[in-house]
Amino acid sequence: MLPLLRQKFRNLYDTIRFLPKVTRRRIYLTTSLVTTMTTTGIYVGLQTTKIETFVNHLQMYRMKMPFPVNEKLIDLLNETIKNDGFKFNSKRIDLFNTFGCDIYSIGNVHLPTGAYIGVPFTFNLESIRQLNTDDIRLLGRYKTKRSRDSPVIKQLFESLILSDDAKQFALSHQLHLLSSSYFFIKSLNIMTMTGLYMWLVPKFNRSLGFYESNNLARSLRLLPRMCGALFCMFLMTTITIVSDQFLDYIYDLNCLRKTIRQNDQHIPGGCEFYQKLIKRNQAMYELLADHGPKFFTKNGDVKRLFGLYQTSYSTHLDFLNSQTTNNNDNNNS
């Protein structure tokens, strides 16, 4: 089967290679357009037309952990929308429980398909007493066990329980993200990077002499024929990931500022939210033992991009503390 496919691919390649240059250029432009629309369409489709299917794959019910969203949490969401002056219809936004401890968003409230906020199941908890596990085990690759009375487990449990103020801050922060241009800029980023990749491949191959008959034999001896495409793919994938993470960072901080400007009552809740995120990460750093440094730092930062850079919630906390200081100075004056 494989030799047959290889032969068919070779025949197709030879057919295209001997076509007129104008025809080959048109074929490549069409392929570039289809590839760009496909990569962008996958992201857009998951965030719009397939958003409910996407959510079903992310929610905790698939993990056989039936934690329905607490009605009080839904009331907090509606209250946050009203108090912070959001103009969109509350029916365009919904909550679902997800595994893990991080909150994140899907979709955009300005789209017909609406948006979802994935909240950790711990958002439904109001007391440490509801965490009635006698022993804590990190399963899978990380075999770690601690008793409930262990200091690190107490720290972990305390970091999982949030007040209503902290929950409202987290929801408001995500609402600002979902009502911003974040989704559209991310889609544009994917489309731009894919199009740039398709434009760079022939440029790179031409610079190596792959398109010149005089240098073809020599080039084939020195490098695989697809080295240009593979190198560009690696380069553009890296650039896309870096730019994507950079957009996340910029929008995260920008929406944090908007959240506080819209309602400075969120400052205490925001401080609590990030303080407990840091404590949670510090606890996980200790519980994962030798594997902890792969994901977290001792200070509670989260490692991203295979540990090449870190997300520090201390930055968010410093900003909120500075706003608290400014408010106190204004009140005193």
C-alpha positions as CSV (number, residue, x, y, z in Angstrom):
1,M,0.0,0.0,0.0
2,L,2.8,2.4,0.9
3,P,4.8,1.9,-2.3
4,L,1.6,2.5,-4.3
5,L,0.9,5.8,-2.5
6,R,4.5,6.8,-2.9
7,Q,4.3,6.2,-6.6
8,K,1.0,8.1,-7.0
9,F,2.5,11.0,-5.1
10,R,5.6,10.9,-7.3
11,N,3.4,10.9,-10.4
12,L,1.4,13.8,-9.2
13,Y,4.6,15.7,-8.3
14,D,6.1,15.1,-11.8
15,T,2.9,16.2,-13.4
16,I,2.8,19.5,-11.5
17,R,6.6,20.0,-12.0
18,F,6.3,20.1,-15.7
19,L,3.3,22.4,-15.9
20,P,3.8,26.0,-17.1
21,K,5.1,28.3,-14.4
22,V,1.9,30.4,-14.4
23,T,-0.2,27.2,-13.8
24,R,2.1,26.0,-11.0
25,R,1.9,29.4,-9.3
26,R,-1.9,29.3,-9.5
27,I,-2.0,25.8,-8.0
28,Y,0.3,27.0,-5.1
29,L,-1.7,30.1,-4.5
30,T,-4.9,28.0,-4.3
31,T,-3.2,25.5,-2.0
32,S,-2.0,28.3,0.2
33,L,-5.5,29.8,0.4
34,V,-7.1,26.5,1.3
35,T,-4.4,25.7,3.9
36,T,-4.8,29.2,5.5
37,M,-8.6,28.9,5.6
38,T,-8.4,25.4,7.0
39,T,-6.1,26.2,9.9
40,T,-8.0,29.3,10.8
41,G,-11.4,27.6,10.3
42,I,-10.5,24.8,12.8
43,Y,-10.0,27.4,15.5
44,V,-13.0,29.5,14.6
45,G,-15.2,26.5,14.2
46,L,-14.3,25.1,17.6
47,Q,-15.1,28.5,19.1
48,T,-18.4,29.0,17.2
49,T,-20.3,26.3,15.3
50,K,-18.8,23.4,17.3
51,I,-18.6,25.3,20.6
52,E,-21.1,23.0,22.4
53,T,-19.3,19.9,21.3
54,F,-16.0,21.5,22.4
55,V,-17.5,22.2,25.8
56,N,-18.8,18.7,26.2
57,H,-15.3,17.4,25.7
58,L,-13.9,19.7,28.4
59,Q,-16.5,19.5,31.1
60,M,-16.1,17.2,34.1
61,Y,-19.0,14.9,33.2
62,R,-16.7,13.2,30.7
63,M,-14.4,12.5,33.7
64,K,-17.3,10.7,35.5
65,M,-17.3,13.4,38.1
66,P,-20.9,14.8,38.2
67,F,-20.5,18.3,39.6
68,P,-23.3,20.4,38.2
69,V,-22.7,24.2,38.3
70,N,-24.1,25.6,41.6
71,E,-27.1,27.8,41.1
72,K,-25.4,30.3,43.4
73,L,-22.5,30.6,41.0
74,I,-25.0,31.3,38.1
75,D,-26.5,34.0,40.3
76,L,-23.1,35.5,40.9
77,L,-22.5,35.6,37.1
78,N,-25.8,37.4,36.5
79,E,-25.1,39.8,39.4
80,T,-21.6,40.5,38.0
81,I,-23.0,41.3,34.5
82,K,-25.5,43.7,36.0
83,N,-23.2,45.4,38.5
84,D,-20.3,45.9,36.1
85,G,-22.5,47.4,33.4
86,F,-22.0,44.8,30.6
87,K,-24.3,45.6,27.7
88,F,-24.7,42.1,26.2
89,N,-27.6,39.7,26.9
90,S,-26.8,37.3,29.8
91,K,-28.2,34.5,27.6
92,R,-25.1,34.8,25.4
93,I,-22.9,33.5,28.3
94,D,-23.0,30.2,30.2
95,L,-21.0,28.3,32.8
96,F,-19.7,24.8,32.8
97,N,-17.5,22.9,35.3
98,T,-14.2,21.7,34.1
99,F,-11.4,19.7,35.6
100,G,-8.2,21.4,36.9
101,C,-8.0,24.6,38.9
102,D,-7.8,27.2,36.2
103,I,-10.6,29.3,34.8
104,Y,-10.8,30.0,31.1
105,S,-13.1,31.2,28.3
106,I,-14.4,30.0,25.0
107,G,-16.1,32.0,22.2
108,N,-17.2,35.6,22.2
109,V,-20.3,37.2,23.5
110,H,-20.7,39.3,20.3
111,L,-21.0,36.1,18.2
112,P,-24.4,34.5,17.5
113,T,-23.1,31.3,19.2
114,G,-22.2,33.1,22.4
115,A,-19.5,32.2,24.9
116,Y,-18.8,29.9,27.8
117,I,-16.7,30.3,30.9
118,G,-15.1,27.1,32.2
119,V,-14.9,27.2,36.0
120,P,-13.1,24.7,38.2
121,F,-15.4,22.5,40.2
122,T,-13.9,24.1,43.4
123,F,-15.9,27.3,42.5
124,N,-18.9,25.4,43.7
125,L,-17.4,24.9,47.1
126,E,-17.8,27.2,50.0
127,S,-16.0,25.5,52.8
128,I,-12.9,23.2,53.3
129,R,-15.3,20.8,55.1
130,Q,-16.7,19.9,51.7
131,L,-13.3,18.5,50.8
132,N,-13.8,15.3,52.8
133,T,-10.9,13.4,51.3
134,D,-8.8,11.6,53.9
135,D,-5.8,11.1,51.7
136,I,-4.6,13.1,48.8
137,R,-3.0,11.2,45.9
138,L,-1.6,12.7,42.7
139,L,-2.3,9.9,40.3
140,G,-1.0,9.1,36.8
141,R,2.7,9.6,36.4
142,Y,3.2,11.3,39.8
143,K,2.8,9.0,42.7
144,T,2.6,11.3,45.7
145,K,0.6,10.8,48.9
146,R,-0.1,13.1,51.8
147,S,-2.4,13.0,54.8
148,R,-5.1,15.5,55.3
149,D,-3.3,17.0,58.2
150,S,-0.1,17.6,56.2
151,P,0.7,21.4,56.1
152,V,1.0,21.4,52.3
153,I,-2.4,19.8,52.0
154,K,-3.9,22.4,54.3
155,Q,-2.3,25.1,52.2
156,L,-3.7,23.4,49.0
157,F,-7.2,23.1,50.4
158,E,-7.3,26.7,51.7
159,S,-6.2,27.9,48.2
160,L,-9.1,26.1,46.5
161,I,-11.8,27.8,48.6
162,L,-12.7,31.2,47.3
163,S,-15.0,33.9,48.7
164,D,-17.9,35.3,46.6
165,D,-15.8,38.5,46.0
166,A,-12.9,36.5,44.5
167,K,-15.3,34.5,42.3
168,Q,-17.0,37.6,41.1
169,F,-13.6,39.1,40.2
170,A,-12.6,36.0,38.3
171,L,-16.0,36.0,36.4
172,S,-15.7,39.7,35.6
173,H,-12.2,39.3,34.3
174,Q,-13.3,36.6,31.9
175,L,-16.4,38.6,30.8
176,H,-14.1,41.5,29.8
177,L,-12.0,39.0,27.8
178,L,-15.1,37.5,26.1
179,S,-16.4,40.9,25.2
180,S,-13.1,42.2,23.8
181,S,-11.4,41.6,20.4
182,Y,-9.4,38.7,21.8
183,F,-11.1,36.0,19.8
184,F,-10.9,37.9,16.5
185,I,-7.2,38.9,17.0
186,K,-6.3,35.3,17.8
187,S,-8.1,34.1,14.6
188,L,-6.2,36.8,12.6
189,N,-2.9,35.7,14.2
190,I,-3.4,32.1,13.1
191,M,-4.4,33.1,9.6
192,T,-1.5,35.5,9.2
193,M,1.1,33.0,10.4
194,T,-0.2,30.3,8.1
195,G,-0.2,32.6,5.1
196,L,3.3,33.8,6.0
197,Y,4.5,30.2,6.2
198,M,3.1,29.4,2.8
199,W,4.9,32.5,1.4
200,L,8.2,31.8,3.1
201,V,8.5,28.1,1.9
202,P,9.2,28.9,-1.8
203,K,11.4,31.8,-0.8
204,F,13.5,29.6,1.4
205,N,13.7,26.7,-1.1
206,R,14.7,29.2,-3.9
207,S,17.5,30.6,-1.7
208,L,18.9,27.0,-1.4
209,G,18.7,26.5,-5.1
210,F,16.0,23.8,-5.1
211,Y,14.3,25.4,-8.1
212,E,17.5,25.6,-10.2
213,S,18.3,22.6,-12.3
214,N,22.0,23.3,-12.0
215,N,22.0,23.0,-8.2
216,L,19.2,20.4,-7.8
217,A,21.5,17.4,-7.7
218,R,24.0,19.0,-5.4
219,S,21.2,20.3,-3.1
220,L,19.6,16.8,-2.9
221,R,22.9,15.4,-1.8
222,L,23.4,18.0,0.9
223,L,19.8,18.3,2.3
224,P,16.5,16.5,2.1
225,R,14.2,17.9,-0.5
226,M,11.7,19.1,2.0
227,C,14.1,20.7,4.4
228,G,13.0,24.2,3.5
229,A,9.3,23.4,4.2
230,L,10.1,21.5,7.4
231,F,12.4,24.3,8.7
232,C,9.8,27.0,7.9
233,M,7.1,24.9,9.5
234,F,9.2,24.6,12.7
235,L,10.0,28.3,12.6
236,M,6.5,29.5,11.9
237,T,5.0,27.1,14.5
238,T,7.4,28.5,17.1
239,I,6.5,32.1,16.1
240,T,2.8,31.3,16.2
241,I,3.0,29.8,19.7
242,V,5.1,32.7,21.0
243,S,2.8,35.3,19.4
244,D,-0.3,33.4,20.7
245,Q,1.1,33.4,24.3
246,F,2.1,37.1,24.0
247,L,-1.5,37.9,23.0
248,D,-2.8,35.9,26.0
249,Y,-0.5,37.9,28.3
250,I,-1.4,41.3,26.8
251,Y,-5.2,40.7,26.8
252,D,-5.0,39.2,30.3
253,L,-3.4,42.3,31.8
254,N,-5.6,44.7,29.7
255,C,-8.8,43.0,30.9
256,L,-7.5,43.1,34.4
257,R,-7.2,46.9,34.2
258,K,-10.7,47.1,32.6
259,T,-12.1,45.0,35.4
260,I,-10.8,47.4,38.1
261,R,-11.7,50.5,36.2
262,Q,-15.2,49.3,35.7
263,N,-15.7,48.4,39.4
264,D,-12.9,49.0,41.9
265,Q,-14.9,46.9,44.4
266,H,-13.2,43.9,42.7
267,I,-9.8,44.8,44.1
268,P,-10.0,42.8,47.4
269,G,-11.5,39.8,45.5
270,G,-8.8,40.0,42.9
271,C,-6.0,40.1,45.5
272,E,-7.5,37.0,47.2
273,F,-7.9,35.2,43.8
274,Y,-4.2,35.7,42.8
275,Q,-2.9,35.1,46.3
276,K,-4.6,31.7,46.4
277,L,-3.5,30.9,42.9
278,I,0.1,31.5,44.0
279,K,-0.4,29.4,47.2
280,R,-1.9,26.6,45.1
281,N,1.0,26.6,42.7
282,Q,3.5,26.5,45.6
283,A,1.7,23.6,47.1
284,M,1.7,21.7,43.8
285,Y,5.4,22.5,43.4
286,E,6.0,20.6,46.7
287,L,3.5,17.8,46.1
288,L,5.0,17.0,42.6
289,A,8.4,16.6,44.2
290,D,11.1,16.1,41.5
291,H,8.5,16.8,38.8
292,G,7.4,20.1,40.3
293,P,10.1,22.3,38.7
294,K,8.8,21.2,35.3
295,F,5.5,23.0,35.7
296,F,5.9,25.6,38.5
297,T,8.6,27.6,40.3
298,K,9.1,27.8,44.0
299,N,7.5,31.2,44.0
300,G,4.3,29.9,42.5
301,D,4.9,31.0,38.9
302,V,3.6,28.8,36.1
303,K,6.1,27.6,33.4
304,R,4.9,27.9,29.8
305,L,6.3,26.9,26.4
306,F,8.3,23.9,27.8
307,G,9.6,26.0,30.6
308,L,11.1,28.7,28.3
309,Y,9.2,31.5,30.0
310,Q,7.0,31.9,33.1
311,T,3.6,33.4,33.9
312,S,3.8,35.2,37.2
313,Y,0.6,36.1,39.0
314,S,2.7,38.3,41.3
315,T,2.5,40.9,38.4
316,H,-1.3,40.9,38.7
317,L,-1.1,41.0,42.5
318,D,1.3,44.0,42.4
319,F,-1.0,45.9,40.1
320,L,-4.0,45.3,42.4
321,N,-2.0,46.3,45.4
322,S,-0.9,49.5,43.7
323,Q,-4.6,50.2,43.0
324,T,-5.4,49.7,46.6
325,T,-2.7,52.1,47.6
326,N,-3.9,54.7,45.1
327,N,-7.5,54.4,46.4
328,N,-6.3,54.8,50.0
329,D,-4.3,57.9,49.1
330,N,-7.3,59.4,47.3
331,N,-9.6,58.8,50.3
332,N,-7.1,60.4,52.7
333,S,-6.7,63.4,50.5
